[in-house]
């Protein structure tokens, strides 16, 4: 599974947003890979905002993992309670 706690700072008045966080990727074996990520762009729903991620290590077969790549994050909904829902497409 994948867990990615994050922050999303949306400035709708100036049409700017930035986001970031980290991910823990766990295989069925229990081995884990860790990465940090960030992106920036528009807070509006449906806009594709580019970002970068960096592997920062792991356990088991991912011990010592490192490397960087890119992804695209998309905000799907900005909810009335101040939270957002979205997804990301990660390059391998």
PyMOL commands that set and color helices and strands:
alter all, ss='L'
color gray80, all
select helices_A, chain A and resi 60-62
alter helices_A, ss='H'
color red, helices_A
select strands_A, chain A and resi 2-3+6-11+16-26+32-41+48-58+67-78+84-90
alter strands_A, ss='S'
color yellow, strands_A
deselect
rebuild
show_as cartoon
